[in-house]
Amino acid sequence: MTEAGSSASRFDVVVVGAGLAGLYALHRLRGRGLAVQVVEAAPDIGGTWYWNAYPGARCDVESMDYSYSFSPELDQEWTWSELYPAQPEILSYIHHVAERFDLRRDVRLSTTVSAATYDEERARWSVVLETGETLDAQYVVFATGSLSAPLDPPFEGFETFGGEWYQTSRWPHEEVSFDGRRVVVIGTGSSGVQSIPVIAETAAAVTVLQRTPNFSIPARNRPLDAEEVARRKAVYPAHRQAQRDSPSGVTVDVNPRSAHTYGAEEAQDEMRRRWEFGGAPIFNVAFVDTMTDVAANTLLADFVRDRIREKVSDPATAELLIPTDHPIAAKRLCCDTNYFETYNAEHVELVDVRSNPIRRVVRDGVELSDGTVHQADTIVYAVGYDALSGALGRIDIRGTGGRRLADEWRDAGGPSTYLGLAVHGFPNMFTVTGPGSPSVLAVMIVAIEQHVEWIDDCLAHLAEHGLGVIEATEVAQKEWTDRVEEVIQGTVFPLATNSYYGGANVPGKWRRIPLWAGGQKAYRDICADVARRGYEGFALRAAPSPLREEVRG
């Protein structure tokens, strides 16, 4: 703990980000006596659930699974209202957690980190804020999120548009009305799939400009009734453990059978049962080999393509909405409420901008390559993120010898980490759900808790043994990066060549999928084994003497 009389800007740990990860890191690390400062760029806590306040924003994991598990009391006192929680309810939950555990007093809001530099002589980090102030810390934890670096509209003239325009990734918190307005929506990824049906409820006309169609599964969202909530709360401890022991962080019915063991009619029955149940998590595990066998994946994809044809009245529109260029779930599998049905409305138009790309944004709308202008009063950009590594890349992070993290990863052809938790050459720096971990392939809250708890246990180990510096070794990092690549190559993920998983949505970005695809449970076991072996793959050493006198962990 920082000793009395030392500078107010000196901390044991600086945590960057006050979303679900940063807040839990604060709670966990502060709970054992460390002086922790959380820095958050937004004007309020919540991370992705603060920024993504667009119409229809909703989690695609069931609410009673998408919540912290560290407090049995919290599990009992909070009651979710819907099967799939909407953004306002998730944000209310995060606020409740912050108040219950008195977290806000150690969070600095509206504060952007511009740089972080490791001082080798002192074995401390200098975290530089955009205000010019510097925070001094022994450890830095980047809880910056996998989808937190929004892309600006990539179209010439977007700033000259004469009407209102919004980004789903940075939605205003005051009310936005579409009543009677002509709305152009650009993008049909997850936020487009969720927002388009809601926008169409009140807009006079909606034109959707689609470059890449996406698979989506009906959520079949509904209110939760008191009896099912009570049943879950009665077994919550066991259910939470089952989540931690599951491959993806949710206790879904994973079919142990290969698609190749089914007859045609039996396979259709299995897929339809899961389709009618609703939700992406249970659907993409319809067969054990969905993500590892192209034929099994195609069977599942064709089933969804047929359902799209059933839902959409106009055959030409249906075909435009059917993905044909990637395996199902090799890109983020969307979860929707009446998305495809929305295109049956007379005032909703789908425009293919792959064959006729967007040329520019003009004062009264969006102009395509053939000169067609789709007039608009409002434009909604659902154009996504610089995912997985983008938030880290936007901070000038420098380790030993002045090496810069963004340059290291660029030169390596993509992010290289040890366990997605640490990076060689950047001692005492940790990333929560960073590249090289399961990250977005697992339920984020389960992955977050596992990472934060591992980091906390690691710092406790260092303190107990009189150590103050930990750094991933170059050998361990290379072996882990190679292992991640080997596992991902055994799946259908690399076949989705236009996925943000591999950086395809950002011009000039590396082309690698830095995600552990071997399952959350296997990954958890690997991390636990590393710790049991005395943090194998890490170099541990004592901190310089002045540090041990000034800051005690």
N, C-alpha and C positions, 0 to 999 in steps of 0.2 A: 504494500500500500504506500502511496506517496506520503512522505513524512510532512508533519506540520511545518510551516514556514517556507516550504519550497514554492516555486512559481505555480500559479494557478493553471498554467498551460502545460504542466507536466503530469503525465498519466502513466499508469501501468499499461493500459490498452486503449488504443483509439479504434473504434469500430466505424466503418464507413457504410452508411445505409441504415434507415430505421423502418425497414419492412419487417416481415415475419422473422427473417434471419437475424437482422441487427438487433431487434428487440429481445429475442431469446438469448442472443450472445450477451447482451447487457445484463439480463436477469441472471444468467448462469455465472458469468464471470464476477459480477458484483457480489453475488451470493457467497463467494468465498473470500471476500475482503479486498478485491482488487479495485483500484481507482480506474473507472472506465468512462470514456467520453464517446458518445455516439454523435456523428455528424450526418445530417440529412439535407439534401438539396431542396426538397419540397417544403412548402409552408406547413405541412402537417405530417404526422407519421402514417405508415401504411404501405409505403413502397408501391408495388404494382397496383395494389388495390386503392391507393390514393389517386394515381394518375389515370387509370383506366376506368373512368366514370362515364363512358359512352353509353348510349341507349342499349339496353339488353345485355350489358356486361354481366357475366355470370360464370362461376367456376364450373368446370366440367367433371369435378370429383364431388361425390356426395358430401354434404355439409358435415355430417357426423364423423366423416373420415378426414375432412380437410380442416383440421383444427389441432391445436397443441395437445400433446398427450402427457406433458411433463407434470401436470397437476391434476390428480384425481378429483380434487375439490372443484377445480374449474370445469371439468367435464360434467359434474353434477349440477352446477349452478347455472350454466349457460344452456339455453334451449333454442335450437334452430327452428325456423318456421317452415322452410322448404327443403325438398330433397336436394336440389342443387341451389346453393346460395347465390343471391344476387350481390353485386358489388356493394350497395349501401349496407347490407346486412353484414358482409364480411368486414367492412370498414368499422362498423359499430362494434363488432366482436374484438377487433384489434384495439380499438379505443378502450373497451372494457378491460382487456388484459393489461393495457398500459396503466390504467387507473388502479386496478386491483393490486398490481405489483409495484406501484409507485415508480414507473419507469421514466416518465417525462422529465423529471428533474435532471437527468443526465443525458438529455438529447438536445442538441442544438439544431434548430430548424432553419430553413432558408439559408443554408450554408453549404457552399459547393467546395469540394476538395479539388484543387488544381494540380497538386504534385505531392509526392511522398518520396523521401530520400533516406537511404540507410547510411548512417555514420558508422564506419567500421571501427574507428578508434573507441567510440563510446558504446558501440553495440546498441544504438537506439535509432528510432525513426523520427524524422522531422516531417510532419504532415502539414502541408501549406494550404491555407484556405484562400479563396478568391479575394477575401478582404485584405490579404497580406499577412494576417496573423499566422503563427506557426504553433502547432501542437507537438509536444515532445513526448514520445512513448517508447516503452521497451518493445511492445508488440503492436502490430497493426493487423486488423481483421477486415478484409474486404467482403462485406455482405451486400454487394452491389447488385445482385440478381442476374439472372440469365437473359431476361427480356426487359431491359431497363435503359437501353440506349436507342431512343427512337430515331428513325430515319426522317429527314426532312422530305417534303414532296419533291420528287426528282424530275420535275417538269419545268421547262422554260416558262417564265412569265407567271408563276404561281402567285407571286406577290402583287401582281397587277390586277388580279380578279376584283371585280367591282362589288361583289356580294360578300356574304359571310363564308368563312371556311374554317374547318376544324380538323384536328387529327384525333383519331380514336386513342392514340397512345398518350395524348396530353389534353384530355377533355376538360373543359371548364367546369367548375363546380356550381356555377349558377345555371338556372334553367335555360335550355336551348329549345326553341320552338320550331317545328317544321310545318306548322299549320298553313295549308294553302300554298306552300312553297314548292318550286321545282328544285329537286335535289339530285345532284350527281354524286354517286358513291364510287370511289376508285379503290378497288381491292376486294378480293373475296377469300381472304384468309379467315382466321378465327374471329377477329373483331368485325369483319365485314359480314360474315355468316350470322353473327349474333345481332348486329345493329340493323341490318337491312330490313328484316320483318317489322321491327319496332318503328323505324323511320317511315316505312310505307303505311303505317296505320293512320297517319295524319297528313302526310305530304300530299300535295296535289298531283305530283308526278315524281317518279323515281327512275333514274337512269343508272344502271350498274355497269361500270366499265370493268370488264373481266379479262385479265391476261391469262390466268391459270385457274381452272376449276379445281375444286377440292372435294374430297370425300367428306361426308358428314353423316352422323348417326343421330336419330331423334333422341332427345334427352328424356322425353316423357316426364317432365318436371311436374311436381304436385306438392300441395301442402303436406307437411308431416302431421300425422295424428298423434294424440297424446299417448296412446297405447304403444305404438312402435318406438316412440322416444323413450318411454319408460323401460321397454324391453332392452333397448341398447344400453341405457344407463345402468341397468342391473348387471350387465356383463362387460361394462366398459374396460376394466383393467385387462381382462383376457382378450378382448377385441383389439385393444391397442397393441398388445404383444403379438397378436396374429398379424396385424399390419406390419410391424417391424420385421416379422419373419417371412413376409410375402415377397415375391419377386419384384413387384412394382410399388408396394406401399399400400395397396388396397386388397381386401380379402375377397376377390372376385373368384368366380367359378372357372378356373383355368381347365380347359378340356385336356386331359392327358393323352388323347388319341390323335394320331396323325390324320390329316384330311384324306390320305390315300387308303385308309382303312374303311372309309364310308362308301356305301352305294350312293348313287345320285340323289335319290329321293330322301334317304336318311340324312345326307349332308344338308339338303335344303331345309329339312325340318329343324336341324340343330341351329342353323343360321337364323331361321325365322324366329325361333324361340328367343334367341338373344336380341334380335332386332325388336321384337315386341316388348321385351323387358325394358329396353332403352338404355342409353348411355354408351359412350365409347369404351370405357374400361372392360366391360364384360364382352363386348362384341369382338374386339381384336384378339381375344384369346379363345375364339371359337374352336380352333384346332391348335394343338401343341406346336405345330410347325408353320404357323401363319407367317412369322417373321423370319424364318430361315429357309423356306422352300418356296420357290417361285410359283409352282403349280398350285400349292395350297393357298398362297396369297391371291393368286388370280381367281380361284374359286370364290373366295370371300369378296374380292373386288367386283366380280361380275354380278354377284348377288346384289350388291349395293347399286350398281349401274342399272339393274332391272327395277329396283325400287324407285330410282330417280325417274325412270321412264313412266312408272305408274303414277307418280305424284304430279308431274308436269304435263299439262294438257297439250301444249304445242310441241310436236315432235322435234322440230328444229331447235327450239329453245332447250329442250331436254338434252339433246346431243351436245349442245354447247356447254351444258352444266356437268357433263360426265367426264371425269378425269380419265385420261388414257396414257399419260406420260410418266406415271409413277405408281409403284405398288401402294396398296392401301396401308395406311399407318406408317409408311416410310417417311412421310411428312406428318406433321401434327394432325391427328385425326380429330376433326371438328365435331362438336356436339350442338345440336340446334333445336329450335322450336319453330316449326313451320317455315323453315328457310326455303326449301324448294317450292312449297305451295305458294309462296309469295309471288312467284313469277307467273302465276295464273291470273293475277289481278290486272285489269286493263290499264291501270296507270303505272305499271312497273314494266320497264324495258331492260333487256339484257343485251349488251353490246360487246362483241368480241374484239378486244384491242391487241390480240396477238397477230391477227391477220391484217388489222388496220390500226397500227400503234398510235398512241397519243403523241401529237406533235408539240403542242404547247397549251398552256392555259391562257385564255384571252379575257378581256374585261367582262364579257357576258356569258362565259362558259368554257368548255374544253374543246379544242380543235384537234381532229384526228388527221392522219397523214393524207387522206384523200380530200381534205378541205372541209369535211363535215364538222359543224359546230353543234355540240349538245349544250343547249342553253340551260343556265342554272341560276337560281337565286342563292343557293347554298351548295358548297362542295364539301364532301366528307372524304378525307384521305385515310384509308385503312391500309397503309403501305408498310407497316411492320417495323422491325428493329434490326440493328446491328447486334445480332444475338450471340449469346454464350460468352464472348470475350469483349464485346463492344464497350461495355461500361468501364472495364479495366483499361482498355486501350485509349480511352479518352482522358485518362489521368496520367500525368508524367511520373511514372513510377520508376525509380532508379535504385539498383541494388549495389552489390560490391563492385568496385572498380568503375563505378559510374554507368554500368550497363543499364540499358533502358528496356523495360519489359516489352513494350510494343515492338521494338526493334528485334529483340531476341525471338519473339514469336513469328515475326514476319520472315526473318532469315531462316527459321526452322521450317517454314512452310505451314505454320499453324501452331496453336498453343501446345506447349510441352510442359507437363506438370508431373508431380509425384502424387498420385491418388486424387488429383483434383483439389488437393488441400494445400500444397506448398510448391514452390518453384526454386530450383537450384540457382544460387547466386542472389537470392533474396531472403536472407535469414530473418527469422522472427516475423515473417509475413505469412498469413493464412488467407485462403479463399474459401468461402462457403458456397457449396454447389458449383465450384469452378469447373473449367474445362478439364476433361479427364475423369470426371465423376459421373454417376448416373444422371445428375442434373434433371433436365426436362423429360427424361425417359422414365422418371419415377414420380410419385406424388411428392410435390415439392416440400410440403410441410414435414413429411417423414424424412426426406433427405436432409432438410435443414436441421432437424433435431439431432440426427445422427452426426452430422458434421460439427455442430456447435458443441455437443457433448464430448466428441473426440478431442476437439481443440482445448476445451476446459480441462479434461483429464490430462492432456499433454502438458499444459502449463502447471498443473498440480504436480506432475511427475518431475518437471524441471526444478520447481521450488523445493520439493522434498529432497532432491539430490544435490542441491546447491549449484544448480546449473542455470544459465541465463540466456543461452543462445542455441537455437536449433535451426538446421538448414538441410534441405533435401540434398542428397548426393547426386552428382551428375550421372553416375551409373544407374542408380535406382530410378531416376527420372526417365532415362532413356528406355530402360527395361519396361517401365510402366506404360510409357507412351506407345512403345511397340506392341505391348500386350493389348492395350485399348484398340489399336488399329487392327490387330489380328482378329479380335472378337467381332468388331463391327463389320469386317470383311466377310464374316461367316453369316451375315444377315442380308436382308433385302434393302437395308437403309441406303447403301451406296448407289442403288439403282434410281433413287430420286435425285437426279443431278441438279435440280433447280430448288433444292430445299435450303431453308435458312440454317438447318443443322450443319450444312457444309459450307456456309458462307456465300451461297450462290446469289443471294439477293443484294449483295453489296459489291459494287464494281471494284475490282482490284484486290478483293479480300482473298485470303488463303482458301484453298479447297481441301478441307479435311473435316471429318466428322469427329470432333473431340469428345465423344460421349461413351461412357462405359455401358455396353449393351448386354452385359452378362447378368443383369438382375440386381436389384437393390439388396436382397438378402446376401447373395454371394459377395457383393462389394462390402457390405457391413462386416462380414466375417473376415475378409482380407484386412480391412482397417484394424479390426480388433486384434488380429494376429500380429500385425506390425507393432502395435502397442505392447502386446504381451512379450514380444521379443526385444523389449527395450528400445522401441522405436527404430526398428530395423529399416535401413535405407536413409536414415537421417544421421547427420553429424551433430553431436551434442557436446557442448563445452561450457565452461564457466564464463560468466560475463566479466568484463574488466572490473577491477576492484572498486573504483569510484561508484560504479553503477550499483554494486551490491550494498554499498553504504547508503546511497541516496534512495533507492527504491527496492523494497522488499516484496516478493510475491507471496 
